Amino acid sequence: MECPRCKSKEIKIIAKAPVDDAWEVYSCGKCCYSWRSTEQIQIHEKFLLDDEKIKAMQVIPPIPPLKGVV
């Protein structure tokens, strides 16, 4: 299986249907895209990613911890 957005093979199952294995949710370890096994994936070519586009993406800053919460 490969990611429909970046074609990576770094796919893992992150959730399964609680009854009858009706669906699974997959996540790409490279571009963080996730999808359900029952979906028909149609990604517009403008949203497809390759190594160059991924390297050029901005890093999202981490959310600082709440004050007074350990």
N, C-alpha and C positions, 0 to 999 in steps of 0.2 A: 504494500500500500504506500502511496505517496501523497504528500500534501497537495491539494488542488490549487493552492495559491503560489507556493514557491518550489514545488516538486521535490522537497526534502523527503528522506526516508525516516526521519526522526519522529515517528508517530507513536503516541501512546494512548491507551484507552483511559479516559478520566472518569467515566460513569457508564453504568449499564442499567437497562430497564429493570425495575424491581420484579416484574412478572414476565415470564415466558421469553426472556431475552429478545424482546420486541425491537430494541434499538440499543446502540452504543454511542457514546460521545467520544470523539477523538480530538487530540490536540497536537499541534506541530511544535516540536521543541526548537525549531529554528526561527519561525516567524510568528509563533503564538496564535495562529489561526485555529479555530475549533469548529467542528461540525458534527452533525448527527448522521448516523449510518442510513437513516431513512430519507435524507434530503437529496434532492437532485441539485448538485452544485453547479452554479453558473456564475463564474466570476468574470466581470468585465475586464478586458485586457489592460485597462488603465490601472487596475488594482492588483495585477499580478506582480510578484516580487522575484528578483534575482539577487545574486550576491552583492552586486554593486548598489542596488537600491537599499538593501538591508544595511549595508555598511554606512550609507549616507543618512540613515534615519537618525532623528534626534533621540537622546536618551530621556526617558521620563524621570524626573527627580522623585526620590522616595518621599513618602508622606512622613513627616516627623511624628514621634509618639505624642499622645495627648499629655498635657501637663497634669501632674498629680496621679498619673496612671503608671504603674510599674510594669 
